[in-house]
Amino acid sequence: MASIAVLGTLDSKGEEHGFVAEQLRALGHTPLLIDVGTHDQPTVAPDITRTEVAAAGGIDLPALMAREDRGECVTAMSESIPVLLKQLADSGRIAGVISLGGGGGTAICTAAMRALPIGFPKLMVSTLASGNTAHYVESSDIVMMPSIVDVAGLNRISRTIFTRAAGAISGMVSVEIAESADQRPLVVASMFGNTTDCIGMATEMLNEAGYEVLVFHATGIGGKTMETLIRSGMVAGVLDVTTTEWADELVGGTLSAGPTRLDAAAEMAVPAVIAPGCLDMANFGGRETVPGQFDGRTFYIHNPQVTLMRTTPAECAQLGKILAEKANTYTAPVSIMIPRKAISVISIEGQPFYDTDADSALFAAIHKHAAVPVQDFECSINDFEFAKACVETLLAHMANC
């Protein structure tokens, strides 16, 4: 059976990780206990010591521990354990990883898990799993499982949760993944609810042209995940129609993908088509969560949990400049496609975000700053004409690479 890394701070949570190791043994697996604690001595014997972990990251562990700075220790282990864990996975010594933790343990161990490839089994039982886990998971496929009670000893609740967690990681590593027979080149595409029709039509056309299309929801983490996949080297083309995450990055909305959004295709020299899809909107939570500084702006209540805010002409001018300057860094063929009648469902004439001044500022800035081909279309982003033009342009770019 498989060897599974049991990763954690074995000084403060040794008993709990030891319990999980025993459950894995009972299920026929071989646990590999790895210690990332930096305070007291481990309460269970590790198979890989904290000293070995620190050495993988070039850390002088005795000097680090002597300073007794918990934050520094957590940071150091967060930098070292990803190196070691990836080495173990790459060499085939482990087939999965499980960890239990509070704040520090979760930070350390999810940093390690994020270094592993998508599809590699990874399970984090955490006191933080029911909150915002975005910065722990990022663009990986870590499974976060709520610990319910604190990871602080064994009791009737924790034993149940830890036993189920051991069963979950056991099942994950035991399942054989059949190798896909689909060897078509990959195209990645960005989509929002407001650009669904465009991507749906484009996907059908790309499938007919012999490509497999992976669609990513432009919700911040979706854009980050798409960028990660592009950097993996698996992608033949990028249909980045929905660049809305840049609106959130600019104004402070909730769905930002960070300042490196749109960089991966440039770094990997992957052909691309870019459009200003949904740059008319920034995202917030319920209406009551929108910062007071935006009072007086135009809002659209998408649902009780999502409030959309219309971007202004000044913001759109900035967004157009950003989009153009990002595209200018691409070395593979790239085109910017502009649907001049609407960049989302709700920016069509008669809809809440219809604003010719804002759209004009966006389009003018793209033209002013772009050093790459820009094509304009007198249609809406979800019209067949626009989807077809995007696909035909991307196919031509990929054919020229």
C-alpha positions as CSV (number, residue, x, y, z in Angstrom):
1,M,0.0,0.0,0.0
2,A,1.0,3.6,-0.3
3,S,3.2,5.7,2.0
4,I,1.4,8.8,3.2
5,A,3.2,11.8,4.8
6,V,1.7,12.8,8.2
7,L,3.0,16.3,8.5
8,G,2.7,18.6,11.5
9,T,4.1,20.3,14.6
10,L,4.9,17.2,16.5
11,D,5.9,19.1,19.6
12,S,2.4,20.6,20.3
13,K,0.3,18.2,18.3
14,G,2.3,15.0,18.3
15,E,-0.4,12.9,20.0
16,E,-2.9,13.8,17.3
17,H,-0.6,13.1,14.4
18,G,0.5,9.9,16.0
19,F,-3.2,8.9,16.2
20,V,-3.7,9.6,12.5
21,A,-0.5,7.6,11.7
22,E,-2.0,4.6,13.6
23,Q,-5.3,4.9,11.7
24,L,-3.4,4.8,8.4
25,R,-1.4,1.7,9.5
26,A,-4.7,0.0,10.3
27,L,-5.9,0.8,6.8
28,G,-2.8,-0.8,5.3
29,H,-0.7,2.3,4.6
30,T,2.7,3.3,5.7
31,P,2.7,6.7,7.5
32,L,5.8,8.9,7.2
33,L,5.8,11.2,10.2
34,I,7.4,14.6,9.4
35,D,8.1,17.1,12.2
36,V,7.9,20.9,11.5
37,G,7.7,21.9,15.1
38,T,10.2,24.5,16.4
39,H,9.5,24.8,20.1
40,D,9.6,21.8,22.4
41,Q,10.9,18.3,21.6
42,P,8.5,16.2,19.6
43,T,6.2,14.0,21.6
44,V,6.2,11.2,19.0
45,A,9.2,10.0,17.1
46,P,9.4,11.5,13.6
47,D,10.6,9.6,10.6
48,I,11.9,12.9,9.2
49,T,13.1,15.4,11.8
50,R,12.7,19.1,12.0
51,T,16.4,19.4,11.4
52,E,16.2,17.6,8.1
53,V,13.2,19.8,7.1
54,A,15.1,22.9,7.9
55,A,18.2,21.7,6.1
56,A,16.2,21.3,2.9
57,G,15.6,25.0,2.9
58,G,19.1,25.9,4.0
59,I,18.0,27.0,7.5
60,D,20.3,26.8,10.5
61,L,17.6,25.4,12.9
62,P,19.5,25.7,16.2
63,A,20.2,29.4,15.5
64,L,16.6,29.9,14.5
65,M,15.1,28.3,17.6
66,A,17.5,30.2,19.9
67,R,15.9,33.5,18.8
68,E,12.5,32.2,20.1
69,D,10.6,34.2,17.6
70,R,7.5,32.1,16.7
71,G,6.6,34.1,13.6
72,E,10.1,33.7,12.3
73,C,10.1,30.0,12.9
74,V,6.7,29.5,11.2
75,T,8.0,31.5,8.2
76,A,11.2,29.5,8.0
77,M,9.4,26.1,8.1
78,S,6.9,27.4,5.6
79,E,9.8,28.0,3.2
80,S,11.7,24.8,4.0
81,I,9.0,22.1,4.1
82,P,7.7,22.7,0.5
83,V,11.2,21.9,-0.8
84,L,11.4,18.6,1.2
85,L,7.8,17.5,0.5
86,K,8.2,18.1,-3.2
87,Q,11.4,16.0,-3.2
88,L,9.5,13.2,-1.5
89,A,6.6,13.3,-3.9
90,D,8.9,13.6,-7.0
91,S,10.9,10.6,-5.9
92,G,7.8,8.5,-5.3
93,R,8.4,8.1,-1.5
94,I,4.9,9.4,-0.7
95,A,1.6,9.1,-2.5
96,G,-0.3,11.6,-0.4
97,V,-0.1,14.0,2.6
98,I,-2.3,14.8,5.6
99,S,-1.9,17.3,8.3
100,L,-3.7,18.6,11.4
101,G,-3.2,22.2,12.6
102,G,-4.3,25.5,14.1
103,G,-3.1,28.8,12.7
104,G,0.7,28.1,12.6
105,G,0.4,24.5,11.5
106,T,-2.1,25.3,8.8
107,A,0.2,28.0,7.4
108,I,3.2,25.8,7.4
109,C,1.6,22.6,6.0
110,T,-0.6,24.2,3.3
111,A,2.5,26.0,2.1
112,A,4.1,22.5,1.6
113,M,1.0,21.1,0.0
114,R,0.8,24.0,-2.5
115,A,4.2,22.9,-3.8
116,L,2.7,19.6,-4.9
117,P,1.1,19.1,-8.3
118,I,-2.7,19.2,-9.0
119,G,-4.1,15.8,-8.5
120,F,-1.6,14.7,-5.7
121,P,-3.8,13.8,-2.7
122,K,-3.5,16.5,0.1
123,L,-5.8,16.9,3.1
124,M,-5.5,19.6,5.8
125,V,-7.6,19.2,8.9
126,S,-7.7,22.7,10.4
127,T,-9.4,24.9,13.0
128,L,-9.6,27.5,10.2
129,A,-11.3,25.4,7.5
130,S,-14.7,26.9,7.9
131,G,-13.5,30.5,7.3
132,N,-11.8,32.2,4.4
133,T,-9.3,29.5,3.2
134,A,-8.3,31.3,0.0
135,H,-4.7,32.2,1.2
136,Y,-4.2,28.6,2.3
137,V,-5.5,26.8,-0.8
138,E,-4.6,29.5,-3.4
139,S,-4.6,27.8,-6.8
140,S,-4.0,24.3,-5.5
141,D,-6.5,21.4,-4.9
142,I,-5.9,21.1,-1.1
143,V,-8.9,19.6,0.7
144,M,-9.6,21.6,3.8
145,M,-11.5,19.7,6.5
146,P,-12.9,21.5,9.6
147,S,-11.5,20.1,12.8
148,I,-14.7,21.1,14.7
149,V,-12.8,21.2,18.1
150,D,-9.3,22.5,18.5
151,V,-6.4,20.2,17.6
152,A,-5.5,19.9,21.2
153,G,-5.6,16.4,22.4
154,L,-7.9,13.4,21.7
155,N,-11.5,13.2,22.7
156,R,-14.7,11.7,21.3
157,I,-15.1,14.4,18.7
158,S,-11.5,14.7,17.6
159,R,-11.0,11.0,17.3
160,T,-14.0,10.8,15.0
161,I,-12.8,13.7,12.8
162,F,-9.2,12.4,12.7
163,T,-10.3,8.9,11.9
164,R,-12.6,10.1,9.1
165,A,-9.7,12.2,7.8
166,A,-7.4,9.2,7.7
167,G,-10.0,7.3,5.8
168,A,-10.4,10.2,3.4
169,I,-6.7,10.5,2.5
170,S,-6.5,6.7,2.4
171,G,-9.3,6.6,-0.2
172,M,-7.7,9.4,-2.2
173,V,-4.4,7.6,-2.6
174,S,-6.1,4.2,-3.2
175,V,-8.1,5.3,-6.2
176,E,-6.3,4.8,-9.4
177,I,-6.7,7.6,-11.9
178,A,-7.0,6.3,-15.4
179,E,-4.8,8.1,-17.9
180,S,-6.8,10.3,-20.2
181,A,-7.2,9.1,-23.7
182,D,-7.8,12.7,-24.7
183,Q,-4.6,14.0,-26.1
184,R,-6.0,17.2,-27.8
185,P,-4.0,20.4,-27.2
186,L,-5.4,22.5,-24.3
187,V,-6.9,25.9,-24.5
188,V,-7.8,27.8,-21.3
189,A,-10.6,30.3,-21.2
190,S,-11.8,32.8,-18.6
191,M,-15.5,33.2,-18.0
192,F,-18.0,35.0,-15.8
193,G,-21.8,34.7,-15.7
194,N,-21.9,37.8,-17.9
195,T,-19.7,36.2,-20.6
196,T,-21.1,32.6,-20.4
197,D,-22.7,32.7,-23.9
198,C,-19.5,33.9,-25.5
199,I,-17.4,31.2,-24.0
200,G,-20.0,28.5,-24.6
201,M,-20.0,29.2,-28.3
202,A,-16.2,29.6,-28.4
203,T,-15.7,26.3,-26.6
204,E,-17.9,24.5,-29.1
205,M,-16.0,25.9,-32.0
206,L,-12.6,25.1,-30.4
207,N,-13.7,21.5,-29.7
208,E,-14.7,21.2,-33.4
209,A,-11.2,22.5,-34.3
210,G,-9.6,19.7,-32.3
211,Y,-8.8,21.4,-29.0
212,E,-9.9,20.6,-25.4
213,V,-11.1,23.7,-23.6
214,L,-10.7,24.3,-19.8
215,V,-12.9,27.1,-18.5
216,F,-12.0,29.1,-15.4
217,H,-14.4,31.2,-13.5
218,A,-12.9,34.7,-13.1
219,T,-13.4,34.9,-9.4
220,G,-9.9,35.8,-8.3
221,I,-8.9,32.2,-7.5
222,G,-10.1,31.2,-10.9
223,G,-7.8,33.6,-12.6
224,K,-4.9,32.6,-10.4
225,T,-5.5,28.9,-11.1
226,M,-5.6,29.5,-14.8
227,E,-2.3,31.4,-14.7
228,T,-0.8,28.5,-12.7
229,L,-1.9,26.0,-15.4
230,I,-0.5,28.2,-18.1
231,R,2.9,28.2,-16.3
232,S,2.8,24.4,-16.1
233,G,3.6,24.3,-19.9
234,M,0.5,22.3,-20.7
235,V,-1.4,25.1,-22.5
236,A,-1.4,25.7,-26.3
237,G,-3.6,28.8,-26.3
238,V,-5.3,31.3,-24.0
239,L,-8.8,32.8,-24.7
240,D,-8.8,35.4,-22.0
241,V,-12.1,37.0,-22.7
242,T,-13.1,37.8,-19.1
243,T,-10.4,40.0,-17.6
244,T,-12.8,41.4,-14.9
245,E,-10.4,40.5,-12.0
246,W,-8.3,43.5,-12.9
247,A,-11.3,45.8,-12.0
248,D,-11.3,44.3,-8.6
249,E,-7.6,44.6,-8.3
250,L,-7.8,48.3,-9.2
251,V,-10.6,49.4,-7.0
252,G,-10.3,46.9,-4.1
253,G,-13.1,44.5,-4.9
254,T,-13.4,41.0,-3.6
255,L,-12.4,39.0,-6.7
256,S,-8.9,40.2,-7.4
257,A,-6.5,37.8,-8.9
258,G,-3.5,40.0,-8.0
259,P,-1.2,42.2,-10.0
260,T,0.3,39.3,-12.0
261,R,-2.9,38.4,-13.7
262,L,-2.3,38.2,-17.5
263,D,1.4,37.6,-16.9
264,A,1.6,33.8,-17.4
265,A,1.0,33.7,-21.1
266,A,3.7,36.3,-21.6
267,E,6.2,34.4,-19.5
268,M,5.4,31.1,-21.3
269,A,5.1,32.6,-24.8
270,V,1.6,31.1,-25.3
271,P,-0.6,32.6,-28.1
272,A,-3.6,34.5,-26.7
273,V,-6.7,36.5,-27.4
274,I,-7.6,39.1,-24.8
275,A,-10.8,41.0,-24.3
276,P,-12.1,43.5,-21.8
277,G,-14.9,41.3,-20.6
278,C,-16.7,42.5,-17.5
279,L,-14.3,45.3,-16.8
280,D,-17.5,47.3,-16.3
281,M,-17.9,45.8,-12.8
282,A,-16.1,45.3,-9.5
283,N,-17.4,42.8,-7.0
284,F,-18.3,43.1,-3.4
285,G,-20.3,41.0,-0.9
286,G,-23.8,42.0,0.3
287,R,-24.7,45.6,-0.3
288,E,-24.0,46.4,3.4
289,T,-20.3,45.3,2.9
290,V,-19.5,47.9,0.2
291,P,-17.0,50.4,1.7
292,G,-18.5,53.8,2.4
293,Q,-16.0,55.5,0.0
294,F,-18.1,54.2,-2.9
295,D,-21.4,55.8,-1.8
296,G,-23.2,57.4,-4.7
297,R,-21.8,54.9,-7.3
298,T,-23.9,52.8,-9.6
299,F,-24.6,49.3,-8.1
300,Y,-26.3,46.2,-9.3
301,I,-27.5,43.5,-6.7
302,H,-26.6,40.3,-8.4
303,N,-27.8,38.3,-5.4
304,P,-28.0,38.9,-1.6
305,Q,-24.3,37.9,-1.3
306,V,-22.9,39.7,-4.4
307,T,-23.0,43.4,-5.2
308,L,-21.6,44.7,-8.5
309,M,-20.3,48.2,-8.8
310,R,-20.0,50.0,-12.2
311,T,-16.5,51.2,-13.0
312,T,-16.1,54.9,-13.8
313,P,-14.6,56.5,-16.9
314,A,-11.4,57.3,-15.0
315,E,-11.1,53.7,-13.7
316,C,-11.8,52.3,-17.2
317,A,-9.1,54.4,-18.6
318,Q,-6.7,52.9,-16.1
319,L,-7.9,49.4,-16.9
320,G,-7.5,49.9,-20.6
321,K,-3.9,51.0,-20.1
322,I,-3.2,48.0,-17.8
323,L,-4.7,45.6,-20.3
324,A,-2.7,47.1,-23.2
325,E,0.6,47.2,-21.3
326,K,0.2,43.6,-20.2
327,A,-0.5,42.5,-23.8
328,N,2.6,44.4,-24.9
329,T,4.8,42.1,-23.0
330,Y,3.7,39.0,-24.9
331,T,6.2,37.4,-27.2
332,A,3.8,34.9,-28.8
333,P,1.1,36.2,-31.1
334,V,-1.6,38.1,-29.2
335,S,-4.6,40.2,-30.1
336,I,-7.0,42.4,-28.1
337,M,-10.6,42.1,-29.2
338,I,-13.1,44.8,-28.3
339,P,-16.9,44.3,-28.5
340,R,-17.9,47.9,-28.6
341,K,-21.6,47.5,-28.0
342,A,-21.3,45.7,-24.6
343,I,-18.6,44.1,-22.5
344,S,-21.1,42.2,-20.3
345,V,-24.7,41.3,-20.2
346,I,-25.6,44.3,-18.0
347,S,-23.6,46.9,-20.0
348,I,-25.9,46.5,-23.1
349,E,-28.0,49.6,-23.9
350,G,-31.0,49.7,-21.6
351,Q,-29.2,47.6,-18.9
352,P,-28.0,49.0,-15.5
353,F,-24.3,49.3,-16.4
354,Y,-24.8,50.9,-19.8
355,D,-22.3,53.8,-19.8
356,T,-20.9,55.0,-23.1
357,D,-18.5,57.4,-21.4
358,A,-16.9,54.6,-19.4
359,D,-16.7,52.2,-22.3
360,S,-15.3,54.9,-24.6
361,A,-12.6,55.7,-22.0
362,L,-11.7,52.0,-21.8
363,F,-11.5,51.4,-25.5
364,A,-9.6,54.6,-26.2
365,A,-7.0,53.7,-23.6
366,I,-6.5,50.3,-25.1
367,H,-5.9,51.8,-28.5
368,K,-3.6,54.5,-27.1
369,H,-1.3,52.1,-25.2
370,A,-1.4,48.9,-27.2
371,A,1.5,47.9,-29.3
372,V,-0.2,44.7,-30.4
373,P,-3.1,44.2,-32.8
374,V,-6.4,45.5,-31.6
375,Q,-9.7,44.6,-33.4
376,D,-13.0,46.4,-32.9
377,F,-16.4,44.8,-33.4
378,E,-19.8,46.5,-33.5
379,C,-21.4,43.9,-31.4
380,S,-21.8,42.7,-27.9
381,I,-19.4,40.3,-26.1
382,N,-22.0,37.5,-26.1
383,D,-22.8,37.8,-29.8
384,F,-21.9,34.9,-32.1
385,E,-19.9,37.3,-34.3
386,F,-17.6,38.2,-31.5
387,A,-17.1,34.6,-30.2
388,K,-16.3,33.4,-33.8
389,A,-13.8,36.2,-34.4
390,C,-12.0,35.4,-31.1
391,V,-11.8,31.7,-32.0
392,E,-10.6,32.3,-35.5
393,T,-7.9,34.8,-34.3
394,L,-6.7,32.4,-31.6
395,L,-6.6,29.5,-34.1
396,A,-4.5,31.6,-36.4
397,H,-2.1,32.6,-33.6
398,M,-1.7,29.0,-32.5
399,A,-1.1,27.9,-36.1
400,N,1.8,30.5,-36.4
401,C,3.6,29.1,-33.3
